[in-house]
Amino acid sequence: MNLDTLIEILNDYREEFGGDAEVRLMTQQSWPFENAICGLTSGREMNDVDDEDADDDQDVADEQIVYIVEGGQLCYGSKRAWDTCRDC
């Protein structure tokens, strides 16, 4: 999925539910979990980290990728998310 598609789908949901609707991340199709979203980052931001701890980690191959970062498991999810998701 690219940024334009993601923004378009999110705008559709904003029109339907309003800007205060919570956004979560559904993971593991076979055993689904709902996860909070910690935030967003990019490959460029991750590669630009000037930190001694960064030496223990590899650079990201493509700097023009935006990552949605998982914030932690909240509860069990539903397998129906994969049947009803847009642009899957």
Gaussian input, Z-matrix of N, CA and C with variables (Angstrom, degrees):
# hf/3-21g

backbone

0 1
 N
 C     1     B1
 C     2     B2     1     A1
 N     3     B3     2     A2     1     D1
 C     4     B4     3     A3     2     D2
 C     5     B5     4     A4     3     D3
 N     6     B6     5     A5     4     D4
 C     7     B7     6     A6     5     D5
 C     8     B8     7     A7     6     D6
 N     9     B9     8     A8     7     D7
 C    10    B10     9     A9     8     D8
 C    11    B11    10    A10     9     D9
 N    12    B12    11    A11    10    D10
 C    13    B13    12    A12    11    D11
 C    14    B14    13    A13    12    D12
 N    15    B15    14    A14    13    D13
 C    16    B16    15    A15    14    D14
 C    17    B17    16    A16    15    D15
 N    18    B18    17    A17    16    D16
 C    19    B19    18    A18    17    D17
 C    20    B20    19    A19    18    D18
 N    21    B21    20    A20    19    D19
 C    22    B22    21    A21    20    D20
 C    23    B23    22    A22    21    D21
 N    24    B24    23    A23    22    D22
 C    25    B25    24    A24    23    D23
 C    26    B26    25    A25    24    D24
 N    27    B27    26    A26    25    D25
 C    28    B28    27    A27    26    D26
 C    29    B29    28    A28    27    D27
 N    30    B30    29    A29    28    D28
 C    31    B31    30    A30    29    D29
 C    32    B32    31    A31    30    D30
 N    33    B33    32    A32    31    D31
 C    34    B34    33    A33    32    D32
 C    35    B35    34    A34    33    D33
 N    36    B36    35    A35    34    D34
 C    37    B37    36    A36    35    D35
 C    38    B38    37    A37    36    D36
 N    39    B39    38    A38    37    D37
 C    40    B40    39    A39    38    D38
 C    41    B41    40    A40    39    D39
 N    42    B42    41    A41    40    D40
 C    43    B43    42    A42    41    D41
 C    44    B44    43    A43    42    D42
 N    45    B45    44    A44    43    D43
 C    46    B46    45    A45    44    D44
 C    47    B47    46    A46    45    D45
 N    48    B48    47    A47    46    D46
 C    49    B49    48    A48    47    D47
 C    50    B50    49    A49    48    D48
 N    51    B51    50    A50    49    D49
 C    52    B52    51    A51    50    D50
 C    53    B53    52    A52    51    D51
 N    54    B54    53    A53    52    D52
 C    55    B55    54    A54    53    D53
 C    56    B56    55    A55    54    D54
 N    57    B57    56    A56    55    D55
 C    58    B58    57    A57    56    D56
 C    59    B59    58    A58    57    D57
 N    60    B60    59    A59    58    D58
 C    61    B61    60    A60    59    D59
 C    62    B62    61    A61    60    D60
 N    63    B63    62    A62    61    D61
 C    64    B64    63    A63    62    D62
 C    65    B65    64    A64    63    D63
 N    66    B66    65    A65    64    D64
 C    67    B67    66    A66    65    D65
 C    68    B68    67    A67    66    D66
 N    69    B69    68    A68    67    D67
 C    70    B70    69    A69    68    D68
 C    71    B71    70    A70    69    D69
 N    72    B72    71    A71    70    D70
 C    73    B73    72    A72    71    D71
 C    74    B74    73    A73    72    D72
 N    75    B75    74    A74    73    D73
 C    76    B76    75    A75    74    D74
 C    77    B77    76    A76    75    D75
 N    78    B78    77    A77    76    D76
 C    79    B79    78    A78    77    D77
 C    80    B80    79    A79    78    D78
 N    81    B81    80    A80    79    D79
 C    82    B82    81    A81    80    D80
 C    83    B83    82    A82    81    D81
 N    84    B84    83    A83    82    D82
 C    85    B85    84    A84    83    D83
 C    86    B86    85    A85    84    D84
 N    87    B87    86    A86    85    D85
 C    88    B88    87    A87    86    D86
 C    89    B89    88    A88    87    D87
 N    90    B90    89    A89    88    D88
 C    91    B91    90    A90    89    D89
 C    92    B92    91    A91    90    D90
 N    93    B93    92    A92    91    D91
 C    94    B94    93    A93    92    D92
 C    95    B95    94    A94    93    D93
 N    96    B96    95    A95    94    D94
 C    97    B97    96    A96    95    D95
 C    98    B98    97    A97    96    D96
 N    99    B99    98    A98    97    D97
 C   100   B100    99    A99    98    D98
 C   101   B101   100   A100    99    D99
 N   102   B102   101   A101   100   D100
 C   103   B103   102   A102   101   D101
 C   104   B104   103   A103   102   D102
 N   105   B105   104   A104   103   D103
 C   106   B106   105   A105   104   D104
 C   107   B107   106   A106   105   D105
 N   108   B108   107   A107   106   D106
 C   109   B109   108   A108   107   D107
 C   110   B110   109   A109   108   D108
 N   111   B111   110   A110   109   D109
 C   112   B112   111   A111   110   D110
 C   113   B113   112   A112   111   D111
 N   114   B114   113   A113   112   D112
 C   115   B115   114   A114   113   D113
 C   116   B116   115   A115   114   D114
 N   117   B117   116   A116   115   D115
 C   118   B118   117   A117   116   D116
 C   119   B119   118   A118   117   D117
 N   120   B120   119   A119   118   D118
 C   121   B121   120   A120   119   D119
 C   122   B122   121   A121   120   D120
 N   123   B123   122   A122   121   D121
 C   124   B124   123   A123   122   D122
 C   125   B125   124   A124   123   D123
 N   126   B126   125   A125   124   D124
 C   127   B127   126   A126   125   D125
 C   128   B128   127   A127   126   D126
 N   129   B129   128   A128   127   D127
 C   130   B130   129   A129   128   D128
 C   131   B131   130   A130   129   D129
 N   132   B132   131   A131   130   D130
 C   133   B133   132   A132   131   D131
 C   134   B134   133   A133   132   D132
 N   135   B135   134   A134   133   D133
 C   136   B136   135   A135   134   D134
 C   137   B137   136   A136   135   D135
 N   138   B138   137   A137   136   D136
 C   139   B139   138   A138   137   D137
 C   140   B140   139   A139   138   D138
 N   141   B141   140   A140   139   D139
 C   142   B142   141   A141   140   D140
 C   143   B143   142   A142   141   D141
 N   144   B144   143   A143   142   D142
 C   145   B145   144   A144   143   D143
 C   146   B146   145   A145   144   D144
 N   147   B147   146   A146   145   D145
 C   148   B148   147   A147   146   D146
 C   149   B149   148   A148   147   D147
 N   150   B150   149   A149   148   D148
 C   151   B151   150   A150   149   D149
 C   152   B152   151   A151   150   D150
 N   153   B153   152   A152   151   D151
 C   154   B154   153   A153   152   D152
 C   155   B155   154   A154   153   D153
 N   156   B156   155   A155   154   D154
 C   157   B157   156   A156   155   D155
 C   158   B158   157   A157   156   D156
 N   159   B159   158   A158   157   D157
 C   160   B160   159   A159   158   D158
 C   161   B161   160   A160   159   D159
 N   162   B162   161   A161   160   D160
 C   163   B163   162   A162   161   D161
 C   164   B164   163   A163   162   D162
 N   165   B165   164   A164   163   D163
 C   166   B166   165   A165   164   D164
 C   167   B167   166   A166   165   D165
 N   168   B168   167   A167   166   D166
 C   169   B169   168   A168   167   D167
 C   170   B170   169   A169   168   D168
 N   171   B171   170   A170   169   D169
 C   172   B172   171   A171   170   D170
 C   173   B173   172   A172   171   D171
 N   174   B174   173   A173   172   D172
 C   175   B175   174   A174   173   D173
 C   176   B176   175   A175   174   D174
 N   177   B177   176   A176   175   D175
 C   178   B178   177   A177   176   D176
 C   179   B179   178   A178   177   D177
 N   180   B180   179   A179   178   D178
 C   181   B181   180   A180   179   D179
 C   182   B182   181   A181   180   D180
 N   183   B183   182   A182   181   D181
 C   184   B184   183   A183   182   D182
 C   185   B185   184   A184   183   D183
 N   186   B186   185   A185   184   D184
 C   187   B187   186   A186   185   D185
 C   188   B188   187   A187   186   D186
 N   189   B189   188   A188   187   D187
 C   190   B190   189   A189   188   D188
 C   191   B191   190   A190   189   D189
 N   192   B192   191   A191   190   D190
 C   193   B193   192   A192   191   D191
 C   194   B194   193   A193   192   D192
 N   195   B195   194   A194   193   D193
 C   196   B196   195   A195   194   D194
 C   197   B197   196   A196   195   D195
 N   198   B198   197   A197   196   D196
 C   199   B199   198   A198   197   D197
 C   200   B200   199   A199   198   D198
 N   201   B201   200   A200   199   D199
 C   202   B202   201   A201   200   D200
 C   203   B203   202   A202   201   D201
 N   204   B204   203   A203   202   D202
 C   205   B205   204   A204   203   D203
 C   206   B206   205   A205   204   D204
 N   207   B207   206   A206   205   D205
 C   208   B208   207   A207   206   D206
 C   209   B209   208   A208   207   D207
 N   210   B210   209   A209   208   D208
 C   211   B211   210   A210   209   D209
 C   212   B212   211   A211   210   D210
 N   213   B213   212   A212   211   D211
 C   214   B214   213   A213   212   D212
 C   215   B215   214   A214   213   D213
 N   216   B216   215   A215   214   D214
 C   217   B217   216   A216   215   D215
 C   218   B218   217   A217   216   D216
 N   219   B219   218   A218   217   D217
 C   220   B220   219   A219   218   D218
 C   221   B221   220   A220   219   D219
 N   222   B222   221   A221   220   D220
 C   223   B223   222   A222   221   D221
 C   224   B224   223   A223   222   D222
 N   225   B225   224   A224   223   D223
 C   226   B226   225   A225   224   D224
 C   227   B227   226   A226   225   D225
 N   228   B228   227   A227   226   D226
 C   229   B229   228   A228   227   D227
 C   230   B230   229   A229   228   D228
 N   231   B231   230   A230   229   D229
 C   232   B232   231   A231   230   D230
 C   233   B233   232   A232   231   D231
 N   234   B234   233   A233   232   D232
 C   235   B235   234   A234   233   D233
 C   236   B236   235   A235   234   D234
 N   237   B237   236   A236   235   D235
 C   238   B238   237   A237   236   D236
 C   239   B239   238   A238   237   D237
 N   240   B240   239   A239   238   D238
 C   241   B241   240   A240   239   D239
 C   242   B242   241   A241   240   D240
 N   243   B243   242   A242   241   D241
 C   244   B244   243   A243   242   D242
 C   245   B245   244   A244   243   D243
 N   246   B246   245   A245   244   D244
 C   247   B247   246   A246   245   D245
 C   248   B248   247   A247   246   D246
 N   249   B249   248   A248   247   D247
 C   250   B250   249   A249   248   D248
 C   251   B251   250   A250   249   D249
 N   252   B252   251   A251   250   D250
 C   253   B253   252   A252   251   D251
 C   254   B254   253   A253   252   D252
 N   255   B255   254   A254   253   D253
 C   256   B256   255   A255   254   D254
 C   257   B257   256   A256   255   D255
 N   258   B258   257   A257   256   D256
 C   259   B259   258   A258   257   D257
 C   260   B260   259   A259   258   D258
 N   261   B261   260   A260   259   D259
 C   262   B262   261   A261   260   D260
 C   263   B263   262   A262   261   D261

   B1=1.4474
   B2=1.5259
   B3=1.3190
   B4=1.4695
   B5=1.5338
   B6=1.3406
   B7=1.4654
   B8=1.5255
   B9=1.3316
   B10=1.4665
   B11=1.5243
   B12=1.3407
   B13=1.4629
   B14=1.5228
   B15=1.3324
   B16=1.4589
   B17=1.5263
   B18=1.3211
   B19=1.4677
   B20=1.5297
   B21=1.3211
   B22=1.4656
   B23=1.5289
   B24=1.3387
   B25=1.4637
   B26=1.5346
   B27=1.3344
   B28=1.4648
   B29=1.5267
   B30=1.3288
   B31=1.4714
   B32=1.5249
   B33=1.3526
   B34=1.4692
   B35=1.5275
   B36=1.3350
   B37=1.4664
   B38=1.5318
   B39=1.3252
   B40=1.4602
   B41=1.5283
   B42=1.3382
   B43=1.4605
   B44=1.5231
   B45=1.3383
   B46=1.4653
   B47=1.5307
   B48=1.3543
   B49=1.4629
   B50=1.5277
   B51=1.3291
   B52=1.4627
   B53=1.5229
   B54=1.3258
   B55=1.4561
   B56=1.5122
   B57=1.3263
   B58=1.4611
   B59=1.5235
   B60=1.3434
   B61=1.4627
   B62=1.5298
   B63=1.3236
   B64=1.4628
   B65=1.5240
   B66=1.3195
   B67=1.4605
   B68=1.5257
   B69=1.3194
   B70=1.4659
   B71=1.5214
   B72=1.3055
   B73=1.4601
   B74=1.5206
   B75=1.3430
   B76=1.4609
   B77=1.5278
   B78=1.3246
   B79=1.4686
   B80=1.5270
   B81=1.3236
   B82=1.4664
   B83=1.5186
   B84=1.3133
   B85=1.4653
   B86=1.5343
   B87=1.3333
   B88=1.4672
   B89=1.5257
   B90=1.3249
   B91=1.4600
   B92=1.5302
   B93=1.3405
   B94=1.4613
   B95=1.5304
   B96=1.3233
   B97=1.4522
   B98=1.5235
   B99=1.3309
   B100=1.4607
   B101=1.5199
   B102=1.3212
   B103=1.4560
   B104=1.5198
   B105=1.3214
   B106=1.4622
   B107=1.5205
   B108=1.3169
   B109=1.4629
   B110=1.5138
   B111=1.3262
   B112=1.4610
   B113=1.5260
   B114=1.3257
   B115=1.4569
   B116=1.5130
   B117=1.3170
   B118=1.4575
   B119=1.5172
   B120=1.3155
   B121=1.4613
   B122=1.5218
   B123=1.3173
   B124=1.4682
   B125=1.5255
   B126=1.3168
   B127=1.4549
   B128=1.5198
   B129=1.3217
   B130=1.4648
   B131=1.5284
   B132=1.3304
   B133=1.4667
   B134=1.5282
   B135=1.3175
   B136=1.4666
   B137=1.5229
   B138=1.3310
   B139=1.4670
   B140=1.5193
   B141=1.3364
   B142=1.4670
   B143=1.5257
   B144=1.3309
   B145=1.4667
   B146=1.5258
   B147=1.3219
   B148=1.4691
   B149=1.5209
   B150=1.3374
   B151=1.4590
   B152=1.5247
   B153=1.2993
   B154=1.4626
   B155=1.5171
   B156=1.3520
   B157=1.4637
   B158=1.5245
   B159=1.3306
   B160=1.4636
   B161=1.5215
   B162=1.3202
   B163=1.4635
   B164=1.5247
   B165=1.3338
   B166=1.4577
   B167=1.5223
   B168=1.3302
   B169=1.4586
   B170=1.5262
   B171=1.3298
   B172=1.4540
   B173=1.5269
   B174=1.3319
   B175=1.4582
   B176=1.5219
   B177=1.3244
   B178=1.4540
   B179=1.5229
   B180=1.3267
   B181=1.4634
   B182=1.5280
   B183=1.3228
   B184=1.4689
   B185=1.5267
   B186=1.3094
   B187=1.4603
   B188=1.5202
   B189=1.3375
   B190=1.4679
   B191=1.5270
   B192=1.3208
   B193=1.4626
   B194=1.5196
   B195=1.3370
   B196=1.4559
   B197=1.5266
   B198=1.3237
   B199=1.4600
   B200=1.5257
   B201=1.3265
   B202=1.4600
   B203=1.5202
   B204=1.3290
   B205=1.4586
   B206=1.5329
   B207=1.3201
   B208=1.4587
   B209=1.5228
   B210=1.3325
   B211=1.4555
   B212=1.5105
   B213=1.2964
   B214=1.4593
   B215=1.5127
   B216=1.3300
   B217=1.4559
   B218=1.5181
   B219=1.3379
   B220=1.4619
   B221=1.5281
   B222=1.3480
   B223=1.4629
   B224=1.5315
   B225=1.3298
   B226=1.4580
   B227=1.5197
   B228=1.3333
   B229=1.4530
   B230=1.5069
   B231=1.3291
   B232=1.4624
   B233=1.5252
   B234=1.3275
   B235=1.4689
   B236=1.5231
   B237=1.3220
   B238=1.4676
   B239=1.5258
   B240=1.3292
   B241=1.4654
   B242=1.5256
   B243=1.3218
   B244=1.4697
   B245=1.5256
   B246=1.3368
   B247=1.4613
   B248=1.5225
   B249=1.3266
   B250=1.4596
   B251=1.5166
   B252=1.3530
   B253=1.4595
   B254=1.5318
   B255=1.2955
   B256=1.4626
   B257=1.5224
   B258=1.3124
   B259=1.4593
   B260=1.5253
   B261=1.3220
   B262=1.4576
   B263=1.5248
   A1=107.98
   A2=116.09
   A3=118.70
   A4=109.87
   A5=115.72
   A6=121.38
   A7=112.84
   A8=117.13
   A9=119.91
   A10=111.30
   A11=117.17
   A12=120.68
   A13=110.51
   A14=116.98
   A15=120.99
   A16=111.29
   A17=117.07
   A18=121.52
   A19=110.29
   A20=117.61
   A21=121.20
   A22=111.02
   A23=116.80
   A24=120.46
   A25=110.35
   A26=116.53
   A27=119.72
   A28=111.11
   A29=117.49
   A30=120.45
   A31=111.52
   A32=117.10
   A33=120.28
   A34=110.41
   A35=116.83
   A36=120.70
   A37=110.98
   A38=117.99
   A39=120.24
   A40=110.58
   A41=116.95
   A42=120.26
   A43=111.66
   A44=116.46
   A45=121.13
   A46=112.73
   A47=117.80
   A48=121.39
   A49=114.47
   A50=117.35
   A51=120.41
   A52=111.49
   A53=115.03
   A54=121.15
   A55=115.44
   A56=118.08
   A57=120.64
   A58=113.31
   A59=118.18
   A60=120.57
   A61=109.56
   A62=115.58
   A63=120.45
   A64=110.44
   A65=116.93
   A66=123.22
   A67=107.48
   A68=116.39
   A69=122.31
   A70=108.99
   A71=115.66
   A72=122.80
   A73=108.32
   A74=117.25
   A75=121.81
   A76=107.10
   A77=116.91
   A78=120.95
   A79=110.63
   A80=115.51
   A81=125.42
   A82=112.37
   A83=115.89
   A84=122.07
   A85=112.65
   A86=118.41
   A87=120.47
   A88=112.75
   A89=117.57
   A90=123.34
   A91=106.73
   A92=117.64
   A93=121.71
   A94=114.86
   A95=114.05
   A96=123.13
   A97=108.89
   A98=115.92
   A99=121.53
   A100=107.12
   A101=115.87
   A102=121.55
   A103=110.50
   A104=115.24
   A105=120.62
   A106=107.99
   A107=116.19
   A108=121.27
   A109=107.69
   A110=115.04
   A111=121.34
   A112=110.21
   A113=116.66
   A114=121.34
   A115=110.98
   A116=115.81
   A117=122.83
   A118=109.27
   A119=115.61
   A120=121.42
   A121=108.07
   A122=116.43
   A123=120.92
   A124=109.40
   A125=114.82
   A126=119.49
   A127=111.65
   A128=116.64
   A129=120.79
   A130=111.13
   A131=116.44
   A132=119.93
   A133=111.28
   A134=116.44
   A135=119.97
   A136=110.89
   A137=116.88
   A138=120.04
   A139=112.30
   A140=117.50
   A141=121.49
   A142=113.53
   A143=117.91
   A144=120.78
   A145=109.01
   A146=114.74
   A147=120.92
   A148=107.13
   A149=115.02
   A150=121.09
   A151=108.08
   A152=117.05
   A153=119.65
   A154=111.49
   A155=118.34
   A156=120.68
   A157=111.59
   A158=117.74
   A159=121.37
   A160=111.27
   A161=117.84
   A162=120.75
   A163=111.91
   A164=117.12
   A165=121.30
   A166=112.60
   A167=116.52
   A168=121.77
   A169=109.23
   A170=116.65
   A171=121.00
   A172=110.94
   A173=115.61
   A174=120.60
   A175=109.48
   A176=115.82
   A177=122.58
   A178=107.70
   A179=117.12
   A180=121.27
   A181=112.56
   A182=117.91
   A183=121.48
   A184=108.96
   A185=117.11
   A186=121.48
   A187=112.83
   A188=118.19
   A189=121.42
   A190=111.64
   A191=116.25
   A192=121.76
   A193=107.40
   A194=116.30
   A195=122.17
   A196=107.42
   A197=116.17
   A198=122.49
   A199=110.49
   A200=115.73
   A201=121.88
   A202=105.29
   A203=116.39
   A204=121.36
   A205=110.16
   A206=115.25
   A207=122.24
   A208=111.05
   A209=115.34
   A210=120.35
   A211=114.45
   A212=118.71
   A213=121.60
   A214=111.14
   A215=115.24
   A216=121.28
   A217=110.56
   A218=116.01
   A219=121.75
   A220=112.26
   A221=115.85
   A222=120.26
   A223=108.69
   A224=115.59
   A225=119.80
   A226=109.11
   A227=116.15
   A228=121.34
   A229=112.12
   A230=115.84
   A231=122.88
   A232=109.59
   A233=115.78
   A234=120.73
   A235=111.64
   A236=116.95
   A237=120.83
   A238=112.42
   A239=117.65
   A240=120.40
   A241=110.67
   A242=117.37
   A243=120.71
   A244=111.03
   A245=117.71
   A246=120.95
   A247=112.01
   A248=116.80
   A249=120.32
   A250=113.85
   A251=118.23
   A252=119.06
   A253=111.65
   A254=115.38
   A255=122.55
   A256=109.30
   A257=116.22
   A258=123.85
   A259=113.19
   A260=117.11
   A261=121.37
   A262=111.08
   D1=142.06
   D2=177.35
   D3=-105.24
   D4=170.12
   D5=-177.00
   D6=-58.32
   D7=-43.01
   D8=-178.02
   D9=-61.26
   D10=-42.71
   D11=179.04
   D12=-65.76
   D13=-44.93
   D14=178.60
   D15=-59.52
   D16=-46.27
   D17=-179.73
   D18=-63.36
   D19=-41.68
   D20=179.54
   D21=-61.61
   D22=-45.42
   D23=179.88
   D24=-66.18
   D25=-42.62
   D26=178.58
   D27=-63.44
   D28=-38.12
   D29=177.03
   D30=-63.60
   D31=-38.64
   D32=176.09
   D33=-60.02
   D34=-44.94
   D35=179.43
   D36=-67.70
   D37=-35.87
   D38=177.72
   D39=-62.69
   D40=-40.83
   D41=177.22
   D42=-63.92
   D43=-36.18
   D44=-177.72
   D45=-78.91
   D46=-42.45
   D47=-171.74
   D48=-112.75
   D49=-12.70
   D50=-176.37
   D51=92.65
   D52=161.07
   D53=-174.87
   D54=-72.54
   D55=-10.51
   D56=-179.81
   D57=-92.73
   D58=1.31
   D59=179.60
   D60=-63.18
   D61=135.42
   D62=-179.85
   D63=-71.97
   D64=144.85
   D65=176.83
   D66=-113.56
   D67=130.13
   D68=177.79
   D69=-127.78
   D70=167.11
   D71=178.91
   D72=-112.85
   D73=123.00
   D74=177.06
   D75=-95.72
   D76=126.89
   D77=-177.46
   D78=-127.73
   D79=163.22
   D80=174.19
   D81=60.02
   D82=83.90
   D83=-174.81
   D84=-55.68
   D85=-39.08
   D86=-177.50
   D87=-73.26
   D88=-30.84
   D89=179.28
   D90=-139.93
   D91=78.21
   D92=-167.51
   D93=-66.87
   D94=145.15
   D95=172.99
   D96=-131.83
   D97=145.33
   D98=170.55
   D99=-95.87
   D100=132.15
   D101=-178.05
   D102=-125.22
   D103=145.45
   D104=171.42
   D105=-70.42
   D106=158.51
   D107=174.52
   D108=-104.55
   D109=122.80
   D110=179.55
   D111=-74.27
   D112=-39.86
   D113=-179.06
   D114=165.61
   D115=-159.59
   D116=-179.34
   D117=-130.57
   D118=152.88
   D119=174.25
   D120=-151.61
   D121=174.31
   D122=178.08
   D123=-127.35
   D124=162.74
   D125=174.91
   D126=-58.23
   D127=-39.18
   D128=179.01
   D129=-61.31
   D130=-46.31
   D131=179.78
   D132=-62.15
   D133=-39.77
   D134=-179.46
   D135=-68.42
   D136=-38.59
   D137=179.35
   D138=-72.35
   D139=-25.29
   D140=-177.84
   D141=-84.11
   D142=-2.08
   D143=-178.60
   D144=-60.11
   D145=125.58
   D146=177.45
   D147=-108.62
   D148=80.48
   D149=-173.49
   D150=-144.05
   D151=142.01
   D152=179.83
   D153=-64.10
   D154=-27.90
   D155=177.70
   D156=-69.50
   D157=-22.81
   D158=-179.61
   D159=-66.18
   D160=-20.88
   D161=179.10
   D162=-66.34
   D163=-20.22
   D164=179.62
   D165=-86.38
   D166=1.49
   D167=-174.32
   D168=-129.18
   D169=155.93
   D170=-179.98
   D171=-89.50
   D172=152.06
   D173=172.58
   D174=-68.45
   D175=155.56
   D176=175.43
   D177=-82.91
   D178=136.56
   D179=-174.61
   D180=-67.01
   D181=-37.94
   D182=-176.83
   D183=-118.34
   D184=113.81
   D185=-177.13
   D186=-72.88
   D187=-17.54
   D188=-176.26
   D189=-96.40
   D190=37.74
   D191=173.75
   D192=-113.39
   D193=135.66
   D194=176.11
   D195=-101.82
   D196=130.79
   D197=-177.83
   D198=-110.53
   D199=133.34
   D200=169.26
   D201=-91.90
   D202=120.90
   D203=-172.56
   D204=-98.62
   D205=124.05
   D206=-179.72
   D207=-64.75
   D208=136.48
   D209=-178.94
   D210=-101.38
   D211=-12.84
   D212=179.77
   D213=137.49
   D214=150.56
   D215=-178.49
   D216=-70.97
   D217=134.21
   D218=178.99
   D219=-103.87
   D220=-42.10
   D221=-177.42
   D222=-169.22
   D223=177.94
   D224=173.71
   D225=-71.00
   D226=149.64
   D227=-179.42
   D228=-105.67
   D229=-160.94
   D230=-179.03
   D231=-129.93
   D232=134.75
   D233=177.21
   D234=-64.46
   D235=-19.51
   D236=179.79
   D237=-64.31
   D238=-17.88
   D239=179.16
   D240=-58.14
   D241=-37.34
   D242=-178.14
   D243=-76.23
   D244=-26.29
   D245=178.21
   D246=-77.72
   D247=-25.82
   D248=-173.57
   D249=-110.88
   D250=-1.82
   D251=-175.23
   D252=-69.61
   D253=148.31
   D254=-179.76
   D255=-88.72
   D256=135.46
   D257=173.35
   D258=65.66
   D259=36.22
   D260=-178.93
   D261=-86.76

